[in-house]
Amino acid sequence: MGRHLYRRNDVGRLADRATRPAPIWSTLVIVLALFCAASAFASPAAQNFDQGKKAAPEEFAPEEFASPYGGTGFRFAIDLPGADREEVIPFKERWLSSWGRAELNSILENGSQYRHYVRRRLQEEGLPACIEYIPVIESSYKPLAKPASGKSVGLWQFMENSVENYLRLNNWLDERRDPWKSTDAAIKKLKANHKQFGDWLLAIAAYNCGAGAVRRALAKSPQKTFWALAKEKLIPGHAIAYVPNLLAVSDIAQNSSWYKLELPAAFYDAEIYSPFDDFDYIETRSEISLKALASELRLDPKTLLALNPALLYEATPPDEAYDLRLPRGMKAAAQDAILSLMLKKNYADNK
């Protein structure tokens, strides 16, 4: 109480002195002192408001602390535009249903051995991180996925007529089945689409329905955006659904806490080592059985088969070069093992 009384007297003295003629700067100082003194008598209730609670950081609005989905944390913007558009809502509702949540968790968990490579390559090539989720809607992250039509194959669902200049496809090889090579091919194709259309949503739509279909649609529309083409139904229905579905998955996966989901990690971490992200290679030019090679290396045959899913007959091509993928650190051992297999084969042929 004495402290408050002292402040009142002090305020009085300042007020008396303020009545005397003074320079402008002195008047400003006095006004500031009066304001500070008055602040000291602010309502205790106002001073103690919400004590015990941590105030929200000023850069965030209070409503950003309360997820309507019952989640926690902040919701961050994804690196493709349109995640909050009305067209995206039905796809979010699908993925946020009890069935959709379980499916998304399963897809991302099963694809974890490939997602690390995908994230790294997207980062290296400067593509939007959201593109990591294209295989979610294309193949459920299954490297051998093949729809009933049989026209497309693999993680990124390349069709036979779209592999030229990107992947090899012949009697011995189908590199659409290779998750690493097909990832590099998809990145190359998406970059080409983006260079052509100058917009990532159009580039992604073109990945689904073809660059020719998007070019023809743009020629008919005065508005050169994906949303305009979709509204006017100038592109196929599957492409109209493709982009909002990708936006829904990307937003949910990258803001899983906000949506009250527990999902496998969504972001690339260079500190994490993955045996499906780091390999050795050895070039072969003759037919070598992967099972025989695995036996020489004392490896589980499934390991070599999983690292080389492009090989249709579980053997390297007999008349062309093939870079056989190996676990890191096994190149020298594989060279010795292949030499041993060739010697055994020659011995058997000449016996």
ZAPALUM-718878 format. One line per 10 residues: number of its first residue (from 1); their letters; for each residue x, y, z of C-alpha. Coordinates in Angstrom, 3 decimals. Layout:
! ZAPALUM-718878
NUM) a) X,Y,Z ~ ... $
//
This chain:
! ZAPALUM-718878
1) mgrhlyrrnd) 0.000,0.000,0.000 ~ 2.843,2.401,0.817 ~ 4.251,1.697,-2.591 ~ 1.018,2.766,-4.281 ~ 0.785,5.938,-2.120 ~ 4.320,6.886,-3.043 ~ 3.407,6.559,-6.720 ~ 0.357,8.817,-6.283 ~ 2.510,11.562,-4.674 ~ 5.036,11.132,-7.373 $
11) vgrladratr) 2.357,11.542,-10.014 ~ 1.194,14.755,-8.265 ~ 4.661,16.247,-8.271 ~ 5.051,15.422,-11.949 ~ 1.699,17.076,-12.690 ~ 2.734,20.288,-10.804 ~ 5.967,20.453,-12.700 ~ 4.104,19.901,-15.952 ~ 2.265,23.269,-15.442 ~ 5.512,25.200,-15.701 $
21) papiwstlvi) 6.723,26.335,-19.079 ~ 9.074,23.697,-20.424 ~ 10.722,22.670,-23.662 ~ 8.706,20.321,-25.919 ~ 11.050,17.413,-25.258 ~ 10.567,17.845,-21.513 ~ 6.778,17.791,-21.903 ~ 7.014,14.520,-23.830 ~ 9.089,12.971,-21.069 ~ 6.518,14.019,-18.453 $
31) vlalfcaasa) 3.602,12.582,-20.467 ~ 5.454,9.304,-20.816 ~ 6.106,9.212,-17.056 ~ 2.418,9.851,-16.343 ~ 1.454,6.991,-18.664 ~ 3.861,4.587,-16.948 ~ 2.631,5.580,-13.499 ~ -0.989,5.086,-14.512 ~ -0.123,1.622,-15.837 ~ 1.062,0.653,-12.372 $
41) faspaaqnfd) -2.519,1.015,-11.088 ~ -4.005,-1.246,-13.722 ~ -6.588,-3.730,-12.492 ~ -4.973,-6.664,-10.682 ~ -7.418,-8.901,-12.545 ~ -6.094,-7.585,-15.852 ~ -2.478,-7.983,-14.707 ~ -3.064,-11.563,-13.600 ~ -5.185,-12.556,-16.586 ~ -4.604,-16.166,-17.568 $
51) qgkkaapeef) -1.579,-16.545,-15.292 ~ -0.593,-20.184,-15.215 ~ -1.294,-20.539,-18.932 ~ 1.352,-20.029,-21.548 ~ 0.379,-17.203,-23.857 ~ 0.224,-18.028,-27.552 ~ 3.147,-16.716,-29.579 ~ 2.205,-13.435,-31.199 ~ 2.870,-14.717,-34.686 ~ 0.044,-17.265,-34.398 $
61) apeefaspyg) -3.649,-16.452,-34.065 ~ -5.305,-18.067,-30.974 ~ -7.582,-20.213,-33.131 ~ -4.524,-21.959,-34.572 ~ -4.042,-23.627,-31.196 ~ -7.403,-25.405,-31.380 ~ -7.712,-28.015,-34.122 ~ -11.324,-28.747,-35.112 ~ -10.188,-32.354,-35.576 ~ -9.137,-32.692,-31.943 $
71) gtgfrfaidl) -5.447,-32.672,-32.766 ~ -2.609,-30.633,-31.324 ~ 0.158,-28.351,-32.478 ~ 0.151,-26.125,-35.546 ~ -1.063,-26.677,-39.075 ~ 1.616,-25.693,-41.553 ~ 1.030,-24.824,-45.196 ~ 2.087,-27.510,-47.675 ~ 4.184,-26.559,-50.684 ~ 1.399,-26.922,-53.257 $
81) pgadreevip) -1.478,-24.395,-53.322 ~ -5.152,-25.251,-52.845 ~ -5.258,-27.575,-49.814 ~ -8.164,-25.598,-48.323 ~ -10.288,-25.424,-51.463 ~ -13.798,-26.813,-51.462 ~ -12.851,-29.406,-54.084 ~ -10.366,-30.985,-51.650 ~ -12.810,-31.452,-48.756 ~ -14.443,-34.735,-49.973 $
91) fkerwlsswg) -11.023,-36.361,-50.319 ~ -9.975,-35.203,-46.859 ~ -13.171,-36.659,-45.425 ~ -12.413,-39.960,-47.123 ~ -8.882,-40.167,-45.735 ~ -10.024,-39.007,-42.284 ~ -12.688,-41.702,-41.989 ~ -11.780,-44.617,-39.728 ~ -11.161,-46.779,-42.787 ~ -9.148,-44.073,-44.577 $
101) raelnsilen) -6.946,-43.397,-41.551 ~ -6.034,-47.063,-41.245 ~ -5.354,-47.330,-44.968 ~ -3.131,-44.250,-45.062 ~ -1.120,-45.449,-42.086 ~ -0.637,-48.849,-43.709 ~ 0.395,-47.380,-47.076 ~ 2.961,-45.012,-45.580 ~ 4.362,-47.699,-43.295 ~ 4.699,-50.226,-46.124 $
111) gsqyrhyvrr) 6.326,-47.604,-48.323 ~ 8.797,-46.454,-45.678 ~ 11.710,-48.331,-47.273 ~ 11.243,-46.296,-50.489 ~ 9.988,-42.965,-49.137 ~ 13.396,-42.026,-47.776 ~ 14.891,-42.245,-51.262 ~ 11.927,-40.410,-52.797 ~ 12.221,-37.551,-50.280 ~ 15.967,-37.219,-50.855 $
121) rlqeeglpac) 15.633,-37.138,-54.638 ~ 12.795,-34.600,-54.548 ~ 14.895,-32.399,-52.313 ~ 17.945,-32.733,-54.560 ~ 15.958,-31.908,-57.707 ~ 13.997,-29.020,-56.155 ~ 10.513,-30.504,-56.580 ~ 7.629,-29.934,-54.123 ~ 7.774,-32.295,-51.135 ~ 4.086,-33.134,-51.717 $
131) ieyipviess) 5.067,-35.208,-54.756 ~ 6.194,-37.871,-52.281 ~ 2.516,-38.768,-51.929 ~ 1.803,-39.434,-55.607 ~ 2.637,-43.159,-55.095 ~ 0.059,-43.229,-52.275 ~ -2.735,-42.618,-54.774 ~ -1.027,-44.332,-57.723 ~ 0.093,-47.653,-56.265 ~ -0.320,-47.620,-52.461 $
141) ykplakpasg) 3.507,-47.541,-52.500 ~ 3.704,-51.096,-53.878 ~ 6.609,-51.431,-56.362 ~ 4.951,-54.316,-58.232 ~ 1.460,-52.789,-58.296 ~ -0.488,-53.580,-61.446 ~ -4.134,-52.559,-61.920 ~ -6.726,-54.855,-63.466 ~ -6.271,-53.141,-66.833 ~ -2.597,-54.175,-66.795 $
151) ksvglwqfme) -1.593,-51.043,-68.687 ~ 0.498,-49.465,-65.939 ~ 3.003,-50.924,-63.491 ~ 5.010,-49.970,-60.443 ~ 5.285,-47.370,-57.724 ~ 4.651,-44.496,-60.152 ~ 2.374,-46.444,-62.532 ~ 4.171,-45.829,-65.809 ~ 2.320,-47.092,-68.876 ~ 4.093,-48.929,-71.688 $
161) nsvenylrln) 3.640,-46.006,-74.062 ~ 5.186,-43.540,-71.587 ~ 8.504,-45.233,-70.762 ~ 10.468,-44.069,-73.799 ~ 13.463,-41.947,-72.780 ~ 12.751,-42.778,-69.138 ~ 12.897,-46.548,-68.457 ~ 13.892,-49.809,-70.148 ~ 11.247,-52.373,-70.982 ~ 12.055,-55.623,-72.832 $
171) nwlderrdpw) 11.816,-59.400,-72.515 ~ 14.187,-59.480,-69.536 ~ 13.641,-56.120,-67.871 ~ 10.768,-53.947,-66.758 ~ 12.256,-50.964,-64.964 ~ 8.785,-49.690,-64.115 ~ 8.964,-52.259,-61.314 ~ 12.171,-50.735,-59.954 ~ 11.165,-48.186,-57.259 ~ 14.479,-46.287,-57.479 $
181) kstdaaikkl) 14.743,-46.032,-61.251 ~ 11.041,-45.320,-61.632 ~ 11.329,-42.574,-58.986 ~ 14.105,-40.912,-60.972 ~ 12.040,-41.309,-64.142 ~ 8.925,-39.800,-62.512 ~ 10.945,-36.810,-61.287 ~ 12.344,-36.318,-64.788 ~ 8.862,-36.500,-66.298 ~ 7.319,-34.123,-63.763 $
191) kanhkqfgdw) 10.134,-31.606,-64.286 ~ 9.521,-31.754,-68.042 ~ 5.787,-31.160,-67.462 ~ 6.518,-28.222,-65.185 ~ 8.892,-26.703,-67.728 ~ 6.141,-26.984,-70.337 ~ 3.220,-25.617,-68.277 ~ 4.966,-23.439,-65.678 ~ 2.628,-24.665,-62.916 ~ 2.976,-27.640,-60.598 $
201) llaiaayncg) -0.742,-28.482,-60.424 ~ -0.924,-28.596,-64.221 ~ 2.309,-30.626,-64.308 ~ 0.834,-33.146,-61.876 ~ -2.453,-33.332,-63.793 ~ -0.437,-33.957,-66.967 ~ 1.400,-36.771,-65.209 ~ -1.989,-38.423,-64.727 ~ -3.760,-37.765,-68.018 ~ -0.921,-36.835,-70.356 $
211) agavrralak) 0.656,-33.575,-71.424 ~ -1.279,-33.621,-74.691 ~ -4.642,-33.685,-72.893 ~ -3.624,-30.725,-70.725 ~ -2.377,-28.730,-73.736 ~ -5.670,-29.264,-75.565 ~ -7.641,-28.286,-72.464 ~ -5.622,-25.096,-71.956 ~ -6.255,-24.113,-75.578 ~ -10.020,-24.199,-74.875 $
221) spqktfwala) -9.981,-22.327,-71.572 ~ -9.433,-18.569,-71.076 ~ -8.186,-19.300,-67.534 ~ -4.936,-21.241,-67.582 ~ -5.257,-22.981,-64.205 ~ -5.932,-26.537,-63.133 ~ -9.034,-25.461,-61.188 ~ -10.512,-23.784,-64.270 ~ -9.899,-26.875,-66.414 ~ -11.474,-29.053,-63.736 $
231) keklipghai) -14.527,-26.796,-63.310 ~ -15.129,-26.714,-67.059 ~ -14.485,-30.485,-67.274 ~ -11.930,-30.024,-70.008 ~ -9.729,-32.832,-68.662 ~ -10.702,-36.435,-67.847 ~ -12.562,-37.155,-64.620 ~ -9.703,-39.156,-63.146 ~ -7.390,-36.146,-63.588 ~ -9.999,-33.824,-62.032 $
241) ayvpnllavs) -9.955,-36.015,-58.908 ~ -6.205,-36.679,-58.990 ~ -4.904,-33.261,-57.902 ~ -7.347,-32.590,-55.006 ~ -6.777,-36.143,-53.774 ~ -3.016,-35.522,-53.727 ~ -3.509,-32.215,-51.886 ~ -5.700,-33.946,-49.289 ~ -3.184,-36.734,-48.640 ~ -0.252,-34.316,-48.513 $
251) diaqnsswyk) -1.942,-31.960,-46.057 ~ -3.048,-34.782,-43.756 ~ 0.309,-36.581,-43.829 ~ 2.383,-33.455,-43.258 ~ 0.034,-32.168,-40.528 ~ -0.834,-35.504,-38.943 ~ -0.832,-34.159,-35.355 ~ -3.295,-31.436,-36.332 ~ -5.599,-34.084,-37.814 ~ -5.114,-36.332,-34.772 $
261) lelpaafyda) -3.344,-39.102,-36.665 ~ -0.250,-41.067,-35.827 ~ 1.541,-41.651,-39.108 ~ 5.072,-42.693,-40.064 ~ 7.450,-39.725,-40.350 ~ 6.718,-37.496,-43.314 ~ 9.938,-35.512,-43.635 ~ 13.365,-36.396,-44.970 ~ 16.066,-36.654,-42.348 ~ 19.618,-36.964,-43.649 $
271) eiyspfddfd) 20.689,-38.516,-40.340 ~ 18.507,-41.590,-40.866 ~ 20.185,-44.521,-42.599 ~ 18.088,-46.837,-44.718 ~ 19.423,-50.018,-46.336 ~ 16.967,-49.267,-49.172 ~ 18.592,-45.906,-49.851 ~ 22.289,-46.750,-50.095 ~ 23.676,-49.369,-52.483 ~ 26.611,-50.771,-54.371 $
281) yietrseisl) 26.356,-51.715,-58.053 ~ 28.166,-54.149,-60.287 ~ 27.755,-54.276,-64.045 ~ 26.855,-57.641,-65.550 ~ 26.765,-58.647,-69.216 ~ 25.691,-62.254,-68.939 ~ 22.912,-64.273,-67.347 ~ 23.449,-64.698,-63.599 ~ 20.887,-66.292,-61.324 ~ 20.155,-64.074,-58.320 $
291) kalaselrld) 19.451,-67.105,-56.163 ~ 22.790,-68.686,-57.092 ~ 24.601,-65.413,-56.435 ~ 22.842,-65.014,-53.078 ~ 23.977,-68.514,-52.138 ~ 27.599,-67.642,-52.980 ~ 27.307,-64.478,-50.891 ~ 25.491,-66.278,-48.073 ~ 22.641,-63.820,-48.416 ~ 18.920,-64.398,-48.184 $
301) pktllalnpa) 17.813,-64.574,-51.857 ~ 14.917,-62.261,-50.995 ~ 17.401,-59.456,-50.390 ~ 18.807,-59.495,-53.938 ~ 15.343,-60.006,-55.424 ~ 13.966,-57.024,-53.473 ~ 16.859,-54.825,-54.625 ~ 16.423,-55.828,-58.286 ~ 12.667,-56.114,-58.934 ~ 13.089,-55.046,-62.574 $
311) llyeatppde) 14.490,-58.490,-63.426 ~ 11.549,-60.502,-64.751 ~ 13.204,-63.923,-64.484 ~ 15.253,-63.458,-61.296 ~ 18.380,-63.361,-63.424 ~ 20.419,-60.670,-65.176 ~ 19.940,-60.277,-68.967 ~ 22.214,-62.533,-71.034 ~ 23.012,-60.126,-73.875 ~ 22.994,-56.597,-72.445 $
321) aydlrlprgm) 24.544,-54.576,-69.655 ~ 22.719,-54.429,-66.355 ~ 23.749,-52.645,-63.153 ~ 23.026,-55.193,-60.466 ~ 22.054,-53.491,-57.186 ~ 23.762,-54.825,-54.048 ~ 23.738,-54.025,-50.333 ~ 26.353,-51.384,-49.513 ~ 29.817,-52.864,-48.994 ~ 29.266,-56.068,-51.002 $
331) kaaaqdails) 30.688,-55.079,-54.391 ~ 34.062,-56.827,-54.011 ~ 32.449,-59.971,-52.604 ~ 29.933,-60.003,-55.481 ~ 32.709,-59.717,-58.061 ~ 34.431,-62.756,-56.544 ~ 31.135,-64.647,-56.315 ~ 30.255,-63.953,-59.959 ~ 33.719,-65.086,-61.042 ~ 33.223,-68.283,-59.044 $
341) lmlkknyadn) 29.806,-68.867,-60.663 ~ 31.252,-68.321,-64.159 ~ 34.075,-70.795,-63.489 ~ 31.583,-73.400,-62.243 ~ 29.400,-72.822,-65.310 ~ 32.362,-73.184,-67.696 ~ 33.464,-76.335,-65.907 ~ 29.975,-77.799,-66.175 ~ 29.686,-76.891,-69.872 ~ 33.064,-78.465,-70.708 $
351) k) 32.679,-81.556,-68.591 $
//
